[in-house]
Amino acid sequence: MHRRSITPLLLGAVLVGSLTACAATPTDPAPASAAATPSSSPSVDARSVPCPKQAWPQPIPAQAIGNFLNYAMVGELDCFNVTKALAPDGHDVLDDDLSVSRTFVIVKITPDAGTMVGIDDEVVLTVDTHMPGTGTK
């Protein structure tokens, strides 16, 4: 794997994802907003293709901004070479065993969202425990 191990993040996301999948039923209607806005993220089918076999370069997905770190790392950022996720105090939460218990939200991506990057190009995230401007912590 070309990025550092994010086992704690993956375990938390898998657990939450499993619980969510068990609660969903096939008859659940899709949210109206999902149908109204076209998504630039890969479909579930496209994400099932191994990362090296996907077409590269790819744009950094803008929808990752505002998402919880643990979900984005196994979702829209899964195939990108995320090397750091920097908290406000400057520490890299990817090296933090407690990062699963925190609710880190992606507030910035470097290079900027939409920038075309190769599979091995370094991507750095800036995270916080809330989105700036929301007034919540």
C-alpha positions in Angstrom: 0.0 0.0 0.0 1.4 3.4 -0.9 0.1 5.3 2.2 0.6 4.8 5.9 -1.6 2.4 7.7 -4.9 3.9 8.8 -6.1 0.7 10.6 -7.8 2.6 13.5 -9.7 4.8 11.1 -10.7 1.9 8.9 -11.9 -0.2 11.9 -14.1 2.7 13.1 -15.5 3.3 9.6 -16.2 -0.3 8.9 -18.0 -0.7 12.2 -20.2 2.3 11.5 -20.7 1.3 7.9 -21.8 -2.2 8.9 -24.3 -0.8 11.4 -25.6 1.6 8.8 -25.9 -1.1 6.2 -27.8 -3.4 8.6 -30.3 -0.6 9.4 -31.0 0.2 5.7 -33.7 -1.5 3.8 -33.8 -1.9 0.0 -37.0 0.2 -0.1 -35.5 3.2 1.6 -36.0 6.2 -0.8 -32.9 8.1 -1.9 -32.6 11.6 -0.5 -34.0 14.2 -2.9 -30.7 16.2 -2.7 -28.7 13.1 -3.9 -30.9 12.9 -7.1 -30.8 16.6 -7.7 -27.0 17.1 -7.6 -24.8 15.1 -9.9 -21.9 13.6 -8.0 -18.3 13.8 -9.3 -17.3 10.9 -6.9 -16.8 7.5 -8.5 -19.8 5.2 -8.3 -19.6 2.2 -6.0 -18.8 0.1 -9.1 -15.9 2.3 -10.1 -14.5 2.2 -6.5 -14.6 -1.6 -6.6 -11.9 -1.5 -9.4 -8.4 -1.7 -7.7 -6.8 1.7 -7.5 -3.9 1.1 -9.8 -6.2 -0.1 -12.6 -8.3 3.2 -12.4 -7.6 6.0 -14.9 -5.0 8.4 -13.4 -4.6 11.3 -12.9 -7.9 12.0 -11.1 -9.2 15.2 -9.6 -9.2 15.5 -5.9 -12.8 15.3 -4.9 -14.3 18.5 -3.5 -17.0 16.6 -1.6 -14.4 15.3 0.8 -14.3 18.7 2.4 -16.7 18.8 5.3 -16.8 15.0 5.6 -15.6 13.1 8.6 -12.0 11.9 8.1 -12.6 8.3 8.8 -15.4 8.1 6.2 -13.6 10.0 3.5 -10.5 7.8 3.9 -12.5 4.7 3.0 -14.7 6.6 0.6 -13.8 9.3 -1.9 -10.2 9.6 -0.8 -9.5 5.8 -0.7 -7.2 5.6 -3.7 -5.4 8.9 -3.1 -2.0 9.0 -1.5 -3.1 10.8 1.7 0.2 11.2 3.7 -0.9 13.5 6.5 -4.0 14.8 8.2 -3.0 17.8 10.2 -5.0 18.9 13.3 -5.1 22.6 14.5 -2.3 21.9 16.9 -0.1 20.7 14.1 0.0 17.0 14.9 -0.7 14.3 12.3 -3.9 12.5 13.3 -3.0 9.6 11.0 -0.3 8.8 13.6 -2.8 9.2 16.5 -4.3 6.0 17.9 -7.1 8.1 19.4 -8.1 9.5 16.0 -11.0 7.0 15.8 -12.5 8.3 18.9 -12.4 11.9 17.7 -14.7 13.4 15.1 -12.2 15.0 12.8 -13.7 16.8 9.8 -11.7 17.6 6.7 -11.5 21.4 6.3 -8.9 21.7 3.5 -7.1 19.6 1.0 -3.7 20.3 -0.5 -3.4 20.4 -3.5 -6.8 22.1 -3.9 -9.9 20.1 -4.6 -10.3 19.5 -8.4 -6.6 19.4 -9.0 -5.6 16.4 -11.1 -3.1 14.2 -9.2 -1.4 10.9 -9.9 -1.9 7.8 -7.8 1.4 8.4 -6.0 1.2 12.2 -5.7 1.1 13.4 -2.0 -2.2 14.7 -0.7 -2.3 16.5 2.7 -5.5 17.1 4.6 -6.2 19.8 7.2 -8.7 18.6 9.8 -10.5 20.1 12.8 -13.2 18.9 15.2 -15.7 21.2 13.5 -16.2 23.0 10.3 -15.0 26.7 10.4 -17.9 29.1 10.4 -20.4 26.7 11.9 -19.9 28.0 15.5 -19.9 24.5 16.9 -17.3 22.3 18.4 
